Amino acid sequence: MTDHDTPSSTGAARPLRADARRNRERLILAARELFAEQGVHAPLDAVATRAGVGPGTLYRHFPTRQALVEEVFRDRIESLSALAGELLDAPSPGTALRTWLSRVLADAGVVESMAATAPITFRDDESGRELSCHELLRRSGAALLARAQEAGEIRPDLTVAELIRLVAGVLAAAGFHDPDRVGPDDTGIDRMLTLMLEGIGPRTSPG
């Protein structure tokens, strides 16, 4: 806990000191983990404990649960978008698409639970438009999909809308929506993703 921690709701606040910035980053990471494990109603005291800070530090950065949820949500979506941009330079477009989809699936619990409670938007620097989280992820996925299709690693008739529906199917097939599910079933999701990617790979002529 430091006297220099600054709450996130102060608008154009001064840049955070290094120690306050580290505390904020630890809080976001801890909240992301706990929200994935327990949902967005995980105890805030547990977030502070996992981050290694006191409750006062948490509330100085995030005065309300909603403020914390929105920041974690924004962090996840922006990270997924940034990863997609980085993967556009990967040597294997097909592997790049799989890497990004794996991360999307790993974050699905956090993203899904927060999408309804934190309807934030993301500004597109090129067009100036405000994009929803789904629009931003769809655009990120479209760029990776197009590159994989151009390389002949994914069938050319697959659309990004179909890809997103298939990803939702992977989650369902892995039991993601099972009410008795506890924690992420990484093995099941990875298996379903492998089967999905084999299904959308380049088509070969029989014989």
SULRA-V555617 format. One record per helix or strand. SS is the DSSP state (A for helix, B for strand). FROM is the first residue (numbers start at 0). LEN is the number of residues. If there is no record, write none. Layout:
ss:SS from:FROM len:LEN
ss:SS from:FROM len:LEN
This chain:
ss:A from:17 len:21
ss:A from:43 len:8
ss:A from:54 len:7
ss:A from:64 len:23
ss:A from:92 len:14
ss:A from:107 len:8
ss:B from:120 len:3
ss:B from:129 len:3
ss:A from:132 len:18
ss:A from:159 len:14
ss:A from:185 len:14
